[in-house]
Structure formats: structure tokens, C-alpha cells
Amino acid sequence: MPTGRPTWPHPRPVTPLLLFAVALLAAAGVITAATAAPAADTRLAVPEDAARLVPPGAALVVALSSLAAAEIEWQALAEAFGSAPGSRDHSLLSAFGDGLPGFADVVADDRPLLVAVGLTGLVMGGSPDLTFVFPFRGDLARLQYGGPGSPFVNLQQSGSYAALSSSPLLRPLDRPTALPLPDGLLAATVDLGLALKLGLPLLETGMDQLATPRPDSTGALQAALLTVADAEAVKVSLRTVARCVTRLDLAMRRVDDRWETMDRLHIVLGSELSPGPQPSFDQAARLTALLPPGADLVQVAAMDLTRPFAVFEPIYLSDMKRTAALLDPADARAYEAWYADYLGLVPLTARPVAAGLHVTEAGAFVHAVLAARDGKAAFARVTGLLDRLSALPVPVQLEPLADDGFPGADVRAYRVKLDAPALLAPVPGAAAAVPQVAQVSGLFSRLVPEIRLARVGDTLLASADPDRRTLGAMIAACRDEAGRGPVDPRPAAAAAAGDGHVQEVIAGDLTSLWRWFSGLAGNLEGSAALPGANALGPLPCHLTMSAWDGGLAGTFSVRRDDLLSLARALTVGAPAPR
């Protein structure tokens, strides 16, 4: 007999599959945080004087286009969150100058600053090599940098730039270091290939330690945080990643009246992590005409991550075997077979898909459309998996609902039943909080109460709206072009502002998610009061994700004034901006 009841299998392989099945219907809850932001001119040109002070081979280089540009955006955010002029957190300069007496008197605020981190010292058993490069004016002798606890032992000068370093070996270079930094107010580049290759032995040692039982402060032996099989699976995937990645670039920038964050992972061409050829984004965008109109958030994806997923498949298989080990033999065999078929659906997620989130007083409903290669076979595989799910000892049960169906379409309907105590069993203290667990169970039941799936030809449809007429309208739109709405313009507009490799977009009003979440959380006894939705204005934004043979990337973009307005609305007693 099992010693415990397994939770829903995790980590889950891929989001697009869940866009069509159970967790798909909550997939629009993607929130990306934009913190400090860029000034009007985000071009980052590092002067040669500065580049001569950056040690070659640094694993990480971070750059700020200028203190003056950053201060404008920092203070706008600080005031929106209630910081008063004159307070310490109101100025970015105070953060940079902390521990460096005299820094504010000598730093020039109109040119880039850089921080470089090298790993040579760390590999030799010491600390990372830290170098801070900044523009200066006046007499550097006024700068005090060698006080107690200071990492800096070396001050060097190159033209109008100075460098403070923890390495006594740093000297200005004859030739400037090549710095592949992206444009932005705040930009960074990580030599991820080098960092992983040097750090791999340490990471593997850490995995081994997590898989080893250790005594606590009382001498009692505590169970390992990972199984040996889990640790080995993670190590196998880490070794592959270390071979495949080269560099990670990050940036925060100002583009006209918008703030934008960017991340880009560079991958060795043709390696195991390389995504390879991608489906048609335009085809996915056209699927929005089949969705109910007026979505608060819309998601369009045409992203094939089948090859990168295979790199991490050992982790999923190890997770599956660990869960199966808790079951009796018959249940374990059924669970392993189900999980293998579940992972076998990964190619389905590479097909064009569109989804929309509608937030209403009755709840939040997701609708999705997927263009399958073989719609009949794909529908049979997905519904077969969902039918078998309820026979497994997992916290998610799907109760088939009788449905009269729709002419010309295959239709299946399910009521979602969640076993909250089993789902929350891994959470410390959850078992003792019976009333709270009951409330959480009720909350989950309102998230995705029902699912309706349909097939029309090679098009698969999903709806979480209890009103079956919504799915009926989607089916009618598939069968007759005259019943289709217009293609949603937001995904194409967001993709056009991307990097040329955009394969997925989420666009719309993020405030709608807050209205939904605050309404749900407000019904929980003892929950903290959340700012009312009436105080929040719309927050139009878009998130893009890119995949091409040379890498993966993402951006998040939001209007500056909208984000500042949101910050003020969420801050009690925030002063009006100057």
C-alpha cells in the first residue's frame, strides 16, 4: 500500500498542452515584473576608457547607461510607491555610494558605470573577482575605499574613468575589452557557458549533498531533500545545458513612453537546446477570430520546444518514478503508463494555438483554439488522457458531464473536482488548518469549475465557461467563416515590436487579473484586504517570447504612466508625484 498520496505530477512539461487541458484554463495568469526602468535615451555605448578597465573573461558584466538617466526613473517609481524627497531610498546614488565615502563628490553622472565579476578567484577557493568601473571628475584621492569590510584593494585610472577592484592584479589594458552588452538603461551580459562549465563541479556536489540525509541541530537524521535518482537526473540535464548555452543578455530600457524588459539566451546552433524551425505565428494569430470577442488577455503561440524539452525529460521521468514508488504496484503501473502518454503529447504543443481570458463577475473563463495536424487523433489522445486521469490516485478528478453535443463536432465535457487536502499535503501545517483547507478547496473549485472540449475537423477547441453556448458559438465559427469575429490586432502589434523571432505573445489588461484574484482572495476568511479593483485603472501590456535556432528570448512592455498609476493606486498614502 502507498505510504502517502501523490500530488499532481510536477514539474509540468509544457504550458501549451495545459492551454488545451486542465491547467490550460489558468494559463493566462502570467505576470512579469518590471522594476527599475530606463530613461528616454537607452543607447548604451561604453567608452574605450571604461572598457580598458574591464578584465577580459569576466563571467558577468552589468552596465548602467548613466546615474542621471537612472535617477529620473528611480525617483518616479520611488515617489509612486510613497518615498518622500530626501529619504534614503529616494536616491539611486545613495545605493551606489553606500560604503564609499567621497563617491558622490567624484562620480560623473552623465556616462555609463559598469560592474564586472570574474570567477577565477572563486575557482581557486577564494571569492569572485569584483571590479567597479565609473566615470569621475576632480581628484580621486577624495574617494575612500579601503575601510573595514571593503572588498576593494586596487584603484586604477584610464582617462576619465576609474576602477575599484578586489583583484590586486588589475591594470588598464592596451586594448579595450569587447563587451556584448544589449542596449538599455540597465544592461547585463553573462558568459553562461563559461560560468556553467566552471561551476558544474560545484553544482553537482550541491546536488549530491541535497540527496544525502543529514542530522539537524538535535542530532536527529533528516530525510534528504532530493532522491539520488532526482539528483542524477538534474545533473544529466545540467551537463547538457552547459554544453549548449553560450551567453545570457538582460536589459531594462525606455522605448518612447514605454518601459521594457528583455532577456535573451544564446544557444549553440544545432545543439540539443536549439529549438530549430518554428511553426507559423501568423496562422496562430488568425485563430483569435474563433475566440469569443472582448478578451481581457489574449495569448497566441506557435512555439515548438520539443527539442529543448527532451533535455529536461530525465527530470520529469525521475519525478514520475518517485511518485509511482508511493503507490501499490497496480496503481504504479497505471500511473507510469499515463505519465508516459502525457509526455508523449509534447509534439501537440508545437502547433499554433490561441487563447483568451474573460474576467466577469461570475469568474474568469479561458477559451482556447489549437490547430492540430490530425485533429481526430489529437482529440482522442487528449480526451483519453483526461478520462484516465480520474482513475489515478491524484488530487485532480474529472467527472464526465452529459452533453447533447453540437452538430458536426465531437464534444466532451468535464466537471473539475479537486482534493485540496491531498493537493496541499506537501505544504507544512496544511493538514492542521482544516477550515482554511476547506476554503482553499472552494476557491480552487471556482478557478476552473468545468471544461468543455470539442473538435471540428483538425481544429481543437476548449472552453471553461459553464454556459455551453459559448463553445457552441466557437464551433459555429469554425464551420462557417461568416460567423467569425475579427482577428485580434494585439498579438500582431506586439510581435511587430519584438526582435524578429517572436513565436508567442500575451497581450491585454493585467488589471483584469487583479480584479479576478482580489475577488477570489477576498472571500477567504482571515485573508488580508486587497486594494479594490475600482481604484485600479487599466494596465495594457504585452509579453513576447521568441524561439529560433540560435536561442530563446522574452520581452515585457508596459506604458510608463500606467505602471506608475498602478503603483500609486496600490500604495496607501502615496504623495502625488511632483
RADA-V426658 format. One record per backbone hydrogen bond with DSSP energy under -0.5 kcal/mol. NH is the residue of the N-H (numbers start at 1). CO is the residue of the C=O. If there is no record, write none. Layout:
NH,CO
NH,CO
//
This chain:
4,326
6,4
18,14
19,15
20,16
20,17
21,17
24,18
25,21
25,22
26,23
27,24
29,26
30,28
31,29
35,33
42,40
45,43
46,44
47,45
51,47
52,48
53,50
54,51
55,53
58,55
59,117
60,117
61,189
62,115
63,187
64,113
65,185
68,109
70,66
71,67
72,68
73,69
74,70
75,71
76,72
77,73
78,74
79,75
80,76
81,77
82,79
83,78
87,84
90,87
91,88
95,91
96,92
97,93
98,94
98,95
100,97
103,100
105,102
106,102
106,103
107,103
108,135
111,108
113,64
114,133
115,62
116,131
117,60
118,129
123,119
124,120
125,122
126,121
129,118
130,128
131,116
132,164
133,114
133,131
134,162
136,160
137,106
140,138
142,139
143,140
144,101
145,143
150,147
153,165
154,165
156,163
158,161
161,158
162,134
163,156
164,132
165,154
166,130
168,166
170,167
173,52
177,51
180,178
181,179
184,42
185,252
186,252
187,63
188,250
189,61
190,248
191,59
192,190
193,246
195,191
196,192
197,193
198,194
199,195
200,196
203,199
204,200
205,201
206,202
207,203
208,204
209,205
210,206
211,207
212,209
214,222
216,220
219,216
222,214
225,210
226,210
231,227
232,228
233,229
234,230
235,231
236,232
237,233
238,234
239,235
240,236
241,237
242,238
243,239
244,240
245,241
246,266
247,266
248,190
249,264
250,188
251,262
252,186
253,260
255,253
255,258
256,254
258,255
259,558
260,253
261,556
262,251
263,554
264,249
265,552
266,247
266,264
267,550
268,244
271,268
274,271
275,548
281,279
284,280
285,281
286,282
287,283
287,284
288,285
289,286
290,287
291,288
296,357
297,357
298,507
299,355
300,505
301,353
302,503
304,302
305,303
309,305
310,306
311,307
311,308
312,308
312,309
313,309
313,310
315,312
316,312
317,313
318,314
319,315
320,316
321,317
322,318
323,319
324,320
325,321
326,323
327,324
332,328
333,329
334,330
335,331
336,332
337,333
338,334
339,335
340,336
341,337
342,338
343,339
344,340
345,342
346,343
348,345
349,345
349,346
350,347
351,348
353,301
354,369
355,299
356,367
357,297
358,365
359,357
360,358
360,363
363,360
365,358
367,356
368,462
369,354
370,460
371,352
372,370
372,458
378,374
379,375
380,376
381,377
382,378
383,379
384,380
385,381
386,382
387,383
388,384
389,385
390,386
391,388
392,389
394,392
397,395
397,417
399,397
399,415
400,398
401,413
409,406
410,455
412,453
413,401
414,451
415,399
416,449
417,397
419,395
420,418
423,419
424,420
425,422
427,424
430,427
433,429
433,430
434,432
437,433
438,434
439,435
440,436
441,437
442,438
443,439
444,440
445,441
446,442
446,443
447,443
447,444
448,444
451,414
452,463
453,412
454,461
455,410
456,459
459,456
460,370
460,458
461,454
462,368
463,452
464,366
468,466
470,467
471,467
472,468
473,469
474,470
475,471
476,472
477,473
478,474
479,475
480,476
483,480
484,481
485,289
492,488
493,489
494,490
495,491
496,492
497,493
498,495
503,545
504,545
505,300
506,543
507,298
508,541
509,296
510,508
510,539
512,509
513,510
514,510
515,511
516,512
517,513
518,514
519,515
520,516
521,517
522,518
523,520
524,521
527,524
535,532
536,533
537,535
541,508
542,557
543,506
544,555
545,504
546,553
547,501
548,551
551,548
552,265
553,546
554,263
555,544
556,261
557,542
558,259
559,540
560,257
563,559
564,560
565,561
566,562
567,563
568,564
569,565
570,566
571,567
571,568
572,570
574,571
//
